[in-house]
Amino acid sequence: METISREKARELMDEGKGTAVIEVLSPEKFEQFHLPGAKNVPLDDQFEAHIQEEVPDKSQQVVVYCQSAECDASPKAAQKMGELGYTHVYDYEAGKTDWKDAGYPVES
């Protein structure tokens, strides 16, 4: 797992190499707004099963994020994914608030 900046997150998303973008917050938070193309896999007791359904290829690049740097859900999710055998997990630690505050597009 590697912690990345907003710029690196955008670069990975723009590469077109099939990077999965995963928000680990609740469905309610996801519906408020999320990064373009993101999927919602909440960090809950079903996370391990659901992430393997959403991202079956453990060698795929995956960007995980939560609300902000104060939120510890994305580092925990990235760690769990590493334990499951995922090899290219990136934690966009600053989260979706940082993304939106920078004027980058969001979806709702």
C-alpha positions as CSV (number, residue, x, y, z in Angstrom):
1,M,0.0,0.0,0.0
2,E,1.2,3.4,-0.9
3,T,-0.2,6.8,0.2
4,I,-0.7,9.1,-2.7
5,S,-1.4,12.8,-3.4
6,R,-4.4,14.2,-5.2
7,E,-2.2,14.7,-8.3
8,K,-1.1,11.1,-8.3
9,A,-4.7,9.9,-7.8
10,R,-5.8,11.9,-10.8
11,E,-2.8,10.6,-12.8
12,L,-3.7,7.0,-12.0
13,M,-7.4,7.6,-12.9
14,D,-6.5,9.3,-16.1
15,E,-4.0,6.6,-17.3
16,G,-6.8,4.5,-18.8
17,K,-5.3,1.3,-17.5
18,G,-8.4,0.2,-15.7
19,T,-7.6,1.7,-12.3
20,A,-10.4,0.9,-9.8
21,V,-11.5,3.8,-7.7
22,I,-13.1,2.7,-4.4
23,E,-14.8,4.9,-1.8
24,V,-14.9,3.1,1.6
25,L,-17.5,5.3,3.3
26,S,-21.2,4.5,3.9
27,P,-23.6,4.5,1.0
28,E,-25.2,7.7,2.3
29,K,-21.8,9.6,2.2
30,F,-21.1,8.1,-1.2
31,E,-24.4,9.4,-2.6
32,Q,-23.6,13.0,-1.4
33,F,-20.7,13.1,-3.9
34,H,-17.9,10.9,-5.0
35,L,-14.9,10.8,-7.4
36,P,-15.7,10.2,-11.0
37,G,-16.2,6.5,-11.8
38,A,-15.8,5.5,-8.1
39,K,-17.5,2.4,-6.7
40,N,-18.8,2.2,-3.1
41,V,-17.4,-0.6,-1.0
42,P,-18.0,0.4,2.6
43,L,-15.4,-0.5,5.2
44,D,-17.7,-2.8,7.3
45,D,-17.8,-6.4,8.3
46,Q,-18.5,-7.4,4.7
47,F,-15.7,-5.4,3.2
48,E,-13.4,-8.3,2.4
49,A,-16.1,-10.2,0.5
50,H,-17.4,-7.2,-1.3
51,I,-14.0,-5.8,-2.4
52,Q,-13.1,-9.2,-3.9
53,E,-16.4,-9.1,-5.9
54,E,-15.9,-5.5,-7.0
55,V,-12.1,-6.0,-7.8
56,P,-11.5,-9.7,-8.5
57,D,-8.1,-9.1,-10.2
58,K,-5.7,-8.7,-7.2
59,S,-3.0,-7.2,-9.6
60,Q,-5.3,-4.4,-10.8
61,Q,-4.4,-0.9,-9.7
62,V,-6.8,0.3,-7.0
63,V,-7.2,3.8,-5.5
64,V,-9.1,3.8,-2.1
65,Y,-10.2,6.9,-0.4
66,C,-12.5,8.2,2.3
67,Q,-13.7,11.7,3.4
68,S,-10.4,13.4,4.4
69,A,-7.0,13.0,6.0
70,E,-8.7,12.8,9.4
71,C,-10.7,9.7,8.3
72,D,-8.9,6.4,8.9
73,A,-11.1,4.2,6.8
74,S,-9.0,4.2,3.6
75,P,-5.7,3.3,5.3
76,K,-7.5,0.4,7.1
77,A,-9.1,-0.7,3.8
78,A,-5.8,-0.6,2.0
79,Q,-4.2,-2.6,4.7
80,K,-7.0,-5.2,4.5
81,M,-6.6,-5.4,0.8
82,G,-2.9,-6.0,1.1
83,E,-3.6,-8.8,3.5
84,L,-6.0,-10.3,0.9
85,G,-3.1,-10.3,-1.6
86,Y,-3.8,-7.1,-3.6
87,T,-0.5,-5.8,-5.0
88,H,-1.2,-2.3,-6.3
89,V,-3.3,-0.5,-3.7
90,Y,-3.0,3.3,-3.4
91,D,-4.5,5.2,-0.5
92,Y,-5.6,8.7,-1.5
93,E,-5.4,9.8,2.1
94,A,-6.6,13.4,1.7
95,G,-9.9,12.0,0.4
96,K,-12.9,13.3,-1.5
97,T,-13.0,16.6,0.4
98,D,-9.5,17.5,-0.8
99,W,-10.5,16.5,-4.4
100,K,-13.7,18.7,-4.4
101,D,-11.9,21.6,-2.7
102,A,-9.3,21.6,-5.5
103,G,-12.2,22.1,-8.0
104,Y,-11.9,18.6,-9.5
105,P,-15.1,17.1,-10.9
106,V,-17.3,15.0,-8.6
107,E,-20.4,12.9,-9.2
108,S,-23.5,12.5,-7.1
